Each structure stands twice: as structure tokens, then as C-alpha cells.
Amino acid sequence: MSGPFPPFEPHGDGRRIREIPLRMIVPNLITVLAICAGLSGIRLAFENRVELAVMMVLLAAFLDAVDGRVARMLKASSKFGAQMDSLADIVNFGVAPALVLYAYLLDQAGAIGWISALLFAIACALRLARFNVMLEDPDQPAWQGDFFVGVPAPAGAALVMLPVYLGFLGLGPDPTVALAACAYTVAVGVLMVSRLPVYSGKASGSRVRRELVMPLMLVVVFYALLLASYTWQTMAASAIAYLGFLVFSQRAYARRAAREAEKEAAGSSSDA
């Protein structure tokens, strides 16, 4: 007689594992903690503890970014974990930021504020669905792996809360600011579902030139210190800098596409 819980098949391919190694459970636990942090952020926002709510949403984004890397480090990747991570993304990067922003500011715009929050959450779901489909595209040129199609969901979640960061710095929430925030929220959602190429660097490898190791470490430490000492100033500046980075990313993609087209044309002419 089977118990109340069916056997856990992490790979979903019919292979039965009598005992699941602990290393395969750790990444899934991190994903669950990320969901808990995102949902707790929503509760805190509606309890008017907005600063803590934003921190919980950012923590959820951090944990969500970590779980996949932990799975690869522990060699614990599984189909179950991939599906769970994908479902967690819509909560952490779509629903939680939208509701925190709505509770803090967008509700002052009435129905327009709620529509804006809904559009952002839906845009996040569409963005994640497209990302999952594109992962299975075998015909994608290798160089295009250096670019996301549209603003990635984690970046969109951090960007959409820029009005909250500015509010913590003294920009008082009022109906006029709320309407401007509604337009900004929809704009971020459009960036997520757009075809805008956003540089990711994934296909460029993870190695760092030896002479750049020390400067890179100093930059990372300096940014962490700024984040700890001037949290909201640093978050606001980072969001604005990322928006500016999108312009350079578009230009980099255009230059790279032109070079690849020239190479392809040269290869075709030599074959002929």
C-alpha cells in the first residue's frame, strides 16, 4: 500500500531512485525559500512595512539566481528542479514586485494602478515562457547566446521598483507620482516582452584575465559596501545605470550582427 506521497522522480524520465541524495534536494529547498521570501514580501507590503518588503523581494531574486548555480555545482540538476525554478520565477519576478509596488504607490492611481501592476506581472509570465521556449531552439546561432531577447525577468523586477527606491529617498508618494509610476511600470513590462537585445555575456565564458582579477574584486567589494551603507541610493543608481546600459547593448548587438553577416557572406563567396 503506497503512502500519501508518490515516489519522487526528479528526472521525470521513468527512472526510479530508491533514495534521493541530499545534494539533489538542496537546490529545490533554496527555490522554496525564494518563494517564501517573495510571498512574505507581499504580506509585509500590505502591512505597510515596505522597506522590509522590498528587501524580501530582493532576497527572493538573489536566492532564485543562486539555486541554479548550486544545482550545477553539486551536479544536482533535474527536470523537476528546472520546472520548479521556472514556476518560482513568476512569483518572485512578476507577482511579488508588482504587488509590493501596488501596495506602496500604484493604489493611489486607482484602477489604472491595478491595471499597470497586472500588465507587468503578465509581461513577466510571457517573458519567462518565451525564454523557456528559446532554450530549446537548436537553430539559434552560438553568438546570440551572449544576448537576452528583451530585459530578463530578474532585471525587470529590480527595475520596476525604482519608484519605491526613489520614495525611500524622499520622493513622496502622491497621485501624480503614482500615475507616472504606472507609465513606468508598463514601460518596464514592454521592455521585458520586446525583442530588444540585452547583453548577458553567457556565451563569452566565465574566465577572467589574470590582470583584471584584483580590480574586479575591488569593484565587487566597493559595490557591496555601497549597497550596505547607501542601500536605496545604490539601488536607484543601479536601476538608472541599467536603463542606460540597454542603449549600449543594442549597439553592441547591431555591430556583432553586422560582423557575423560579413563572415557569412565571405564564407559563401569563398565556397562559390
N, C-alpha and C positions, 0 to 999 in steps of 0.2 A: 504494500500500500504506500503510495507516494505521499510526501508531506505537503504542507500548504504552499511551499515554494518550489517551482520547477527547477531542474538542473540548470546550472549556469553555463552557457556555451558562449564564451567570449568571442570566438571567431565566427560564429554563425554559419559554419560550413558543414555541419553534421558531425564534426569531431567531438567526441565526448571526453571530458577531462574529469577524472575522479576527484582530484583535489586541485584547487586553483592556487597557484603560487601567490604569495602575498604581494610580490612585486607587480603583479598584474592588477591588483586591487587598488594600489596606491594612487595611480593617475585618476581613477574613477572617483576616489574619495576627494581628491583635490577639486574635481569638477563639481561634485555635490556641494562642497564648501563654497565654491564660487557662486552657485545658485543660491545658497543660503545667504551669502553676503549681499547679492543683488536684491533679493526679496526683502531682506532686513532693511536695506536702504530705502525701499519704497515705504515700509512701515514708519521708519524714522522721519521721512519727509512729511508724511501726513500727521505726524506728532509734532511737527514744527521744529525738529532737531535737524535742520537742513545741512549744517556743516558735517555732522557725523554721517548723515545720509549720503552726501557726496563722497566722503571717504570710503564708505562701504561699497559704493558703486565702483570707485576706482580700484578698491581691493578685489572686487569680483573680476574686473577686467584683468588685473595682474595675475590672479590665480588661473583664470581662463587661458592666459598666454603661457603659463608655466606648465599646465598639465600635459600638453602635447610633448613638450621638451623632456619632461620627466619620463613620459612613456617611452620616448626614443632612447633616453639614457639607460633606462632599466630593461630595454628590449621587451617592453610590455604592451606594445601597440596591439590593438584588436579592433574588429569591426564593431563590437559592442561599444567600446570606448569612443570610437570615431562618431558613431551615431549620437551617443550621449553628449559629446562635446558640441556637436552641431546644434542639438536642441537647447543646450545651455546658452549658446551664443545669443539666441533670440531674446532670452530673458535678460542676460547681462548687458548686451549692447543695444537692445531695442526697447524692451518694455521698461526696464528699470530707469535708464536715463530719461526717457520720455515722461514717466510718471513723476520722477523727482523734479524735473523742470516744471511740469504742470502744477505740482503742489506748491512750488516756490513762487512761480511767476505767471505762467500761462493762464491760470484760472482767472486772473484779473481781466483777461480779454474775452471771457465768456465762452460761447460756443466755438468761436474762432480758435481760441487756445486749445480746446479739446481736439478739434479737427487737426490742428498742427501736430499735436502730440501723436495722434493716431497715424497721420501720414508718415511721420518719422519712423514709428515702430513698424509699419507695413513696409516702408522702404528698406529697413534693415532686414526684414524677412526675405524680401525679394533679392537683396544683395547677397545674402548668405546662400540662398537657393542657387543663384547663378554661379557663385563661387564653387559650390559643390559639383555642379554640372561641368564646369570648365576644368576641374581636376581630372575628369575622365576623358578629356579631348586628346586623342593621340596625334592629331594633326597640327597641334599648336607648335610654332617654331620655338626652338630652345631659348633664343634670346628674349622672347616675350615673357619668359618666366621671371625676368627682372622687374616686371611691372604688374601691378594690380590693375584690373579693369574697374574703375570707379574707386572712390575712397573706401578703404577697408572698414569693416564694422567696428573694430576696436577704436580706430581713429575717429570714426564718426561719433561714437559715444562720448569720447573726450571733447570733441569739437562742439557738440550740441549743448554742452553745459557751460560754454563760455559766458552766457548771460548770468549764470549763477556765480561764477568766479568774479565777474565784474560787480555783482551785487554785494559780495563779501568785501569788496574793496571800496564800497561807498556809493555805488550806483543804485539809488533807492528804487525798489520795485513800485511801479505805478502803471495805470492803464496804457499810457503812451509807450513806456518801455516794454510792456507786455506785448503790444501789437508789433513793435519792432522785433521782439524776440520770436514771435510767431513766424514772421517772414524769414528770419534767420534759421529757425528750426526746419522749415520747409526747404530752404536752400541747401542745408546740410543733407537732408534726405535725397534731394535731387542729385547732389554730388555722389552719393553712395550708389545710386542706380544708374548713373551716367556711364558713358564709355570713356571717361577721362582716364588716361594712363597715369598711374601713380607709382613712382619708383619704389621698389621693395628691396632690391639687392639680393634676392634669394638665389638667383642663378649665378651670382658672381662668386659664390663660395663664402666660407666663414673664416678664412685665414687673413691675418693682419701682417703687413710688412713689419719687419723687425724694428726699424727706426721709428715706427708710429705707435709701438706698444705703450711706451711711457706717456706720451702726450694723450693718447686715448684714455688711459687710466686716470690721468689728472682731470680730463674733461668730464668723465663719468662721475668722479668723486665731487668735483666742483658743482655739477648739476644736482647731485644728491644733497649736497649741503644747502644749495639754494632752495631746493624743494622742502627741506626740513625747516629752514629759517624763514623763508618767504613763500609759503605754500601757494597761496592763491595768486600772488603776483607772478610766480613762476609758471603756474598752470595757465594763466591768462596769456602770458607772453609766449608760451609753448604753442598754444592753440592758434594765436595770430601768426606765429612764425610758420606753422604747418600750412596754413592757408596760403601764405606767400610761397612756400615750397612747391605747391601744386603747379604754379606757373612754370617754374624751372623744370619740373618733372615732365610737363607737356612738351617743352622744347627739347629736352633730352630724348624723349621718345621719338619726336619727329626727326632729329638728327640720326638716331640709331636706325630708324626705319629707312631713311634715305641711304645710309651706308649699306644696309643689308640688301636693298633693291639694286644698288650698284654692283655688289658682289654677285648677285644672282644673274644680272644682265651680263656681267663679264664672263661668268661661267657658261652661260648659254651660248655666247658668241664664240668662245673657245671650243666648245663641243661641235659647233657647226663648222 
